Amino acid sequence: MWILELDDTEIRLCKDGEVVITEPGIAWAEVKELKFGEAALRVAKLYPARVHTQYWNLMDQSHVEPKGFAVETQADLVYQQLLHIKAQAKLGDKDEVLIVVPSDRTEQQLRLLYGIILKAGYNVVDFVDLGVAGALASEGHGALAYVSVGMQRTVITHLKASDRVVREKVSVTPQLGVLPLCNTWIRMVAEKFLASSRFDPRKFAETEQQIFDQILVFVQSPKNNTAIETEYRGFTRQVEISKAEVIEVAKDRYASVLSRINTEEDLVLSNTTHTLPGLTEALTQNGRKYFVSTFQSVVDELTASLGDDLATGQCTLHTSLTKQGTSAPFVEKHNDTLAETPVHPTHILHQATAYPIGSEFTVNSGELDESLLFTLEHRSRGTALKIGTSAPISVNGARVHSEQIVQPGDRISVLDRNYELIMVQG
């Protein structure tokens, strides 16, 4: 079965559990050309009038200005990206597709979306609420809040979970979105350039795009510090920024989400939400438990939960689903000083050589165009494995899709390499 998740930070299409397409919901509409995803992100600051980021959120017939190739309305952009995804994935007209939609979609928007999807040639079997799907894979019971940071807004789905996950209500804050957050970080970097060289990179589309590109890379990396560089008319300028500064200027935006979460609710975080620097810590500062929802866990749970229900011939939106008992545990933040001390591996073993881990240890590909494979980071609750590559990584033979705590004795496999975490006494 095919599953299409319409979270606009990462629109993903998978077949039988394997991701085939992943791209953000952003479009670059030129007069004679239309591009989506990363290609549009790379020119978001160069051609802001031609780059569109709201169409998945608006989902209506309002006009796009200026008009672009085969595009007059927001609905046209949705339709064209669906066609693009279908062609890229070689999805057949008879292939059955389950659609996972954000929780804040109105009935009118869902009707319009259904018509657009059918026109694009998708064989839709059902719709599922994204918040319900995300919470389905957690072991949480009682009040839950699924937090999904989108391109331009954050959606909080308030749920009740027992043996069944039920959507109760939805909250939205436009103050926190990936792109507004990036604008806050660009302003912070620009102020540093102004202070050091009286140069404002925001005055020139070329240099603003350079900063935008570098910030996106930095906030998703394990680095704590980086240099942001601009090049304009032969002059190169550079400033240093840190994760601590990135987190500090984002605090007010993060607080807009926390104010919409009830005190009794534990959290389920989308992968984008969890990877934003400092956001998980801001939302769990009072010891609140949380679970990170991955696309793979969503796919597994949906397949198990829906089963033969998809063969009914009636297309509906599922805002409640039954758990199947394959859920993963919450991460709990302890304030109790008497809590059990976690066991940290001291070394990582590779090809008979043991390397000390210390507070942080990074493993790279070692190739000419060296790239990050993974990082081991010492935390108060244990040693965290942070993924830095799109290559499959497994721990003890099980595929890993997001950050997780590892222990001495765990075996990590990536590409054609095998590592073992050990603890050396002395």
C-alpha positions in Angstrom: 0.0 0.0 0.0 1.1 3.6 -0.7 0.9 6.2 2.0 1.1 10.0 1.3 1.7 12.3 4.3 0.8 16.0 3.6 2.9 17.7 6.3 4.2 20.7 4.4 7.7 20.6 5.9 8.2 17.1 4.6 5.6 15.8 2.2 6.4 12.1 2.0 5.2 9.2 -0.2 6.0 5.6 0.7 5.3 2.2 -0.8 5.1 -0.8 1.6 7.0 1.1 4.3 9.8 2.4 2.1 10.0 6.2 1.5 10.0 6.9 -2.2 9.6 10.7 -2.3 10.2 13.4 0.4 10.1 17.2 -0.3 8.9 20.3 1.4 5.6 22.0 0.3 7.1 25.0 -1.4 6.8 26.1 -5.1 8.7 28.3 -7.5 6.3 29.5 -10.2 8.1 31.2 -13.1 6.3 32.3 -16.3 7.5 29.2 -18.2 8.6 26.9 -15.4 7.4 25.4 -12.2 9.6 23.8 -9.6 8.9 22.3 -6.1 10.7 21.3 -2.9 14.5 21.8 -2.5 14.7 23.6 -5.9 12.2 26.2 -4.6 14.0 26.5 -1.2 17.2 27.4 -3.0 15.7 30.5 -4.5 13.2 31.5 -1.7 15.1 34.7 -0.9 16.2 35.4 -4.4 12.7 35.5 -5.9 10.3 35.9 -3.0 7.4 37.1 -5.1 7.6 33.9 -7.2 8.1 31.4 -4.4 5.0 30.2 -2.6 4.8 28.6 0.8 1.2 29.0 1.9 -0.8 26.9 -0.6 -0.9 23.7 1.5 -2.0 25.8 4.5 -4.6 27.9 2.6 -5.9 25.1 0.4 -8.4 27.3 -1.4 -9.2 29.0 -4.7 -7.6 32.3 -3.9 -5.5 33.8 -6.6 -1.7 33.5 -6.8 0.1 36.8 -7.6 1.9 37.0 -9.8 0.5 34.0 -11.8 3.0 31.4 -12.9 3.3 28.5 -15.3 0.0 26.5 -15.2 -0.9 28.2 -11.9 -3.6 30.8 -11.1 -4.8 29.7 -7.7 -3.5 28.1 -4.5 -5.4 24.9 -5.4 -3.5 24.9 -8.7 -0.2 24.7 -6.8 -1.5 21.8 -4.7 -2.6 20.0 -7.9 0.7 20.6 -9.7 2.8 19.3 -6.8 0.7 16.2 -6.5 1.2 15.6 -10.2 5.0 16.2 -9.7 5.1 13.7 -6.8 3.1 11.1 -8.8 5.3 11.3 -11.8 8.6 11.2 -9.7 7.4 8.1 -7.8 5.9 6.4 -11.0 2.7 5.9 -9.1 0.1 4.1 -11.1 -3.5 5.2 -11.5 -4.7 1.9 -9.9 -2.3 2.0 -7.0 -4.2 2.5 -3.7 -3.1 5.5 -1.7 -3.9 6.4 2.0 -3.7 10.1 2.6 -2.5 11.5 6.0 -3.7 15.1 6.4 -2.9 17.9 9.0 -5.4 18.1 11.8 -6.4 21.7 11.1 -8.0 20.9 7.7 -11.6 22.2 7.5 -14.4 20.1 5.9 -14.4 22.5 2.9 -10.7 22.1 2.5 -10.9 18.3 2.7 -13.6 18.3 0.0 -11.4 20.5 -2.3 -8.4 18.3 -1.6 -10.3 15.2 -2.4 -11.3 16.6 -5.7 -7.8 17.8 -6.5 -6.3 14.4 -5.6 -8.8 12.6 -7.8 -8.1 15.0 -10.7 -4.4 14.3 -10.3 -5.1 10.6 -10.9 -4.6 9.2 -7.3 -6.7 6.2 -6.3 -7.5 7.4 -2.7 -8.7 4.7 -0.3 -9.0 6.8 2.9 -7.9 9.9 4.8 -6.3 9.8 8.3 -5.7 12.7 10.7 -2.0 13.4 11.1 -2.2 14.0 14.9 -4.0 10.7 15.4 -1.6 8.8 13.2 1.4 10.3 15.0 0.1 9.5 18.5 -0.9 6.0 17.4 2.7 4.8 17.7 3.3 6.0 21.3 2.5 4.2 24.5 0.9 7.3 26.1 -2.5 7.1 27.7 -4.7 9.9 28.8 -4.3 13.5 27.5 -1.8 13.9 24.7 -0.8 16.8 22.4 0.7 16.1 19.0 2.9 19.1 18.0 3.7 19.6 14.3 5.7 22.6 13.2 4.9 23.4 9.6 6.2 25.9 7.1 4.2 28.8 8.3 2.4 27.7 11.4 2.3 25.1 14.2 -0.6 22.7 14.6 -1.3 21.2 18.0 -3.7 18.2 18.0 -5.3 17.5 21.4 -6.0 13.8 21.9 -7.3 11.3 24.4 -5.5 7.9 24.3 -6.4 4.5 25.8 -6.7 1.5 23.6 -7.9 4.0 21.1 -6.5 7.4 20.0 -9.3 10.1 19.6 -8.9 13.6 18.4 -10.6 16.1 20.7 -9.7 19.6 19.4 -7.1 21.4 17.4 -5.0 24.6 18.2 -3.0 26.6 15.7 -0.3 29.2 16.3 1.1 31.3 13.3 3.9 32.6 15.5 6.0 29.4 15.0 6.7 28.0 11.6 10.0 26.9 10.0 10.1 30.0 7.7 9.1 32.7 10.2 11.7 31.1 12.5 14.4 31.3 9.8 13.5 35.0 9.3 14.2 35.5 13.0 17.5 33.8 12.7 18.4 35.8 9.6 17.7 39.0 11.5 20.0 37.8 14.3 22.8 37.1 11.8 22.2 40.4 10.0 22.6 42.3 13.3 26.0 40.6 13.8 27.1 41.6 10.3 26.0 45.2 11.0 27.9 45.3 14.3 31.1 43.9 12.8 31.2 45.5 9.3 28.2 47.8 8.9 27.0 45.4 6.1 23.4 44.4 6.0 23.0 41.1 4.0 19.2 41.6 3.9 19.6 44.4 1.4 20.7 42.0 -1.3 18.7 38.9 -2.3 21.9 37.1 -3.1 23.4 37.4 0.4 20.1 36.9 2.2 19.8 33.5 0.3 23.3 32.6 1.3 22.5 33.1 5.0 19.2 31.3 4.6 20.9 28.2 3.1 23.6 28.1 5.8 21.1 28.5 8.7 19.0 25.6 7.4 22.1 23.4 7.4 23.3 24.6 10.8 20.1 24.1 12.8 19.8 20.5 11.5 23.4 19.7 12.3 25.0 18.5 15.6 27.4 21.4 15.7 27.2 23.9 18.5 28.9 26.7 16.6 29.4 27.7 13.0 30.6 30.5 10.8 28.1 32.2 8.5 29.7 33.6 5.4 28.5 36.0 2.7 30.2 36.8 -0.6 29.1 40.0 -2.5 31.0 41.8 -5.3 34.2 40.1 -4.5 34.1 40.8 -0.7 33.7 37.9 1.7 32.4 38.6 5.2 31.9 36.2 8.1 30.3 36.0 11.6 30.2 33.3 14.2 26.9 32.0 15.6 26.1 29.4 18.3 23.1 27.1 19.0 22.7 28.9 22.3 22.1 32.2 20.4 19.7 30.5 17.9 17.7 29.1 20.8 17.6 32.4 22.7 16.1 34.4 19.9 13.5 31.7 19.2 12.2 31.6 22.8 9.2 33.8 22.2 8.1 31.8 19.2 8.5 28.5 21.2 6.5 30.0 24.0 3.5 30.5 21.7 3.3 26.7 21.4 3.8 26.0 25.1 0.9 28.4 26.0 -1.5 26.3 23.9 -0.6 22.9 25.6 -2.6 21.9 28.7 -0.7 21.1 31.8 -1.9 17.5 32.0 -0.9 16.7 28.4 2.1 14.6 27.5 3.6 15.3 24.1 4.1 13.6 20.8 6.5 15.5 18.6 6.8 15.4 14.8 10.3 14.8 13.6 10.6 18.4 12.4 9.5 19.7 15.8 12.0 17.5 17.6 15.0 18.6 15.5 14.5 22.4 15.9 17.2 23.5 18.4 15.9 23.9 21.9 12.2 23.4 21.1 11.9 20.0 22.8 13.6 21.3 25.9 11.3 24.4 26.0 8.2 22.2 25.7 9.3 19.7 28.4 11.0 22.0 30.9 8.6 21.0 33.7 9.4 17.3 33.4 6.7 16.6 30.8 7.0 13.2 29.0 7.4 13.1 25.2 7.6 10.7 22.3 9.1 11.5 18.9 6.9 10.3 16.0 8.8 9.1 12.9 7.3 8.6 9.5 8.2 4.9 9.7 6.4 4.4 13.0 3.4 6.1 11.5 3.4 3.9 8.5 3.8 0.7 10.6 1.0 1.7 13.0 -1.4 2.8 10.2 -0.9 -0.5 8.4 -1.6 -2.5 11.5 -4.5 -0.4 12.7 -6.5 0.0 9.5 -5.9 -3.4 7.9 -9.0 -4.6 6.1 -10.9 -1.5 7.0 -9.5 0.2 3.8 -11.3 -2.3 1.6 -14.8 -1.0 2.5 -15.1 1.2 -0.6 -16.1 4.2 1.4 -13.6 7.1 1.7 -13.7 8.8 5.1 -11.5 10.8 7.4 -10.3 8.9 10.4 -10.1 11.1 13.5 -9.8 8.1 15.9 -8.0 4.8 15.5 -7.4 1.7 17.6 -3.9 0.9 18.9 -2.3 -2.4 18.0 0.1 -2.8 20.9 3.3 -2.0 19.0 3.8 1.4 20.5 7.2 2.8 21.6 7.9 4.3 25.1 7.9 7.9 26.0 11.0 9.8 27.0 10.6 11.1 30.5 12.5 14.1 31.8 13.3 13.5 35.5 13.8 16.2 38.1 14.4 13.6 40.7 18.0 13.6 41.8 17.6 10.0 43.1 16.7 8.7 39.7 18.8 5.9 38.4 22.1 7.1 36.8 22.3 6.2 33.1 25.2 4.0 31.9 27.3 5.7 29.3 29.6 3.9 26.8 33.1 5.3 27.1 34.4 4.1 23.7 33.3 3.2 20.2 35.0 0.2 18.7 35.6 -0.1 15.0 38.0 -2.6 13.2 39.7 -3.5 16.5 40.4 0.1 17.5 38.6 1.8 20.4 38.0 5.5 20.2 37.1 7.5 23.3 33.6 9.1 23.0 34.0 12.0 25.5 31.2 14.5 25.6 30.6 14.2 21.8 32.0 11.9 19.1 31.3 12.3 15.4 31.6 9.6 12.8 32.1 10.8 9.2 32.2 8.9 5.9 35.9 9.4 5.4 35.4 9.8 1.7 36.8 12.8 -0.4 33.5 14.6 -0.1 33.3 13.7 3.6 29.9 13.7 5.1 28.5 13.2 8.6 27.2 9.7 9.4 26.2 10.0 13.0 27.1 11.7 16.3 27.2 10.3 19.8 26.3 13.0 22.4 26.6 12.7 26.2 23.3 13.7 27.8 22.1 13.6 31.4 19.6 10.8 30.5 22.2 8.7 28.5 24.2 8.8 25.3 22.2 10.0 22.3 22.7 8.7 18.8 22.0 11.5 16.3 21.6 10.6 12.7 23.5 12.8 10.1 22.9 10.9 6.9 20.2 9.6 4.7 21.9 6.2 4.5 20.1 3.5 6.5 21.4 3.2 10.1 20.5 0.3 12.4 21.1 -0.4 16.1 21.3 -4.1 17.0 19.8 -4.9 13.7 16.8 -2.6 14.0 16.4 0.4 11.6 16.8 3.8 13.3 14.8 6.7 12.0 15.4 9.4 14.6 17.5 10.2 17.6 17.6 7.5 20.3 19.5 6.6 23.5 22.2 4.0 23.1 24.1 1.9 25.7 27.3 -0.2 26.1 27.0 -3.3 24.0 24.9 -1.8 21.3 26.0 -2.4 17.7 25.6 0.4 15.1 25.6 -0.4 11.4 25.8 2.2 8.6 26.8 1.7 4.9 29.2 -1.2 5.0 30.6 -0.4 8.5 29.9 -1.9 11.9 30.6 -0.2 15.3 30.2 -1.4 18.9 29.8 0.7 22.0 31.9 -0.4 24.9 32.7 0.7 28.4 36.3 0.7 29.4 37.0 0.7 33.2 39.9 2.6 34.7 
